[in-house]
Amino acid sequence: AQKVTQAQTEISVVEKEDVTLDCVYETRDTTYYLFWYKQPPSGELVFLIRRNSFDEQNEISGRYSWNFQKSTSSFNFTITASQVVDSAVYFCALTGGYNKLIFGAGTRLAVHP
Amino acid sequence: EAGVVQSPRYKIIEKKQPVAFWCNPISGHNTLYWYRQNLGQGPELLIRYENEEAVDDSQLPKDRFSAERLKGVDSTLKIQPAELGDSAVYLCASSLGTSGNNEQFFGPGTRLTVL
């Protein structure tokens, strides 16, 4: 069975702090994809990144970076120098062959000025 | 380019009443998904369409939920009769194809409250 675990329910930081959101997944598929989505208070899920199971290279996009480690089945997300606009719920998700997204429970990030 | 459109954005009904949600996917997207998101949880897939065919409805409570995607474009999700536990956000998403590397684009959702 496929499963995504986001152990951190809520994180609170002060602006400019770095913050890492953890994601651990379970799957028996050899080919799979991992995603991060952002859900701001407006409710719409915003795609942040997709990573396939054969590409373990870390990725950096501006203040965002992702660390994928197959050995520990983790796909962690770091925001550097956090800003108030980063406040949202962040979801890690996993999909196998037929694009059925399995979401974690989400981590609510609050960035305070 | 227009994103996924959903209506209504909010709906409040009394239990045992029927309710319907509408979704228009991104133009050209053959695959359409309906998810339900309970408070404090991640979305869960209810049904997936490939054009007008429902190819995965294993999570859809078929005793009270129904969905259709006539002509393979927009879709309607219906609940009849609604129960208190149906209160949730119903999200529609679409993608170009079904392989795992196809990004799903989500609509703003319909927040349903059943009293």
Boltz contact constraints between the chains, C-beta under 6 A:
constraints:
  - contact:
      token1: [A, 33]
      token2: [B, 100]
      max_distance: 6.0
  - contact:
      token1: [A, 33]
      token2: [B, 101]
      max_distance: 6.0
  - contact:
      token1: [A, 43]
      token2: [B, 108]
      max_distance: 6.0
  - contact:
      token1: [A, 43]
      token2: [B, 109]
      max_distance: 6.0
  - contact:
      token1: [A, 44]
      token2: [B, 108]
      max_distance: 6.0
  - contact:
      token1: [A, 45]
      token2: [B, 106]
      max_distance: 6.0
  - contact:
      token1: [A, 47]
      token2: [B, 103]
      max_distance: 6.0
  - contact:
      token1: [A, 91]
      token2: [B, 42]
      max_distance: 6.0
  - contact:
      token1: [A, 95]
      token2: [B, 100]
      max_distance: 6.0
  - contact:
      token1: [A, 98]
      token2: [B, 98]
      max_distance: 6.0
  - contact:
      token1: [A, 99]
      token2: [B, 98]
      max_distance: 6.0
  - contact:
      token1: [A, 99]
      token2: [B, 100]
      max_distance: 6.0
  - contact:
      token1: [A, 99]
      token2: [B, 102]
      max_distance: 6.0
  - contact:
      token1: [A, 100]
      token2: [B, 45]
      max_distance: 6.0
  - contact:
      token1: [A, 103]
      token2: [B, 42]
      max_distance: 6.0
  - contact:
      token1: [A, 103]
      token2: [B, 43]
      max_distance: 6.0
  - contact:
      token1: [A, 104]
      token2: [B, 42]
      max_distance: 6.0
  - contact:
      token1: [A, 105]
      token2: [B, 41]
      max_distance: 6.0
  - contact:
      token1: [A, 105]
      token2: [B, 42]
      max_distance: 6.0
  - contact:
      token1: [A, 106]
      token2: [B, 42]
      max_distance: 6.0
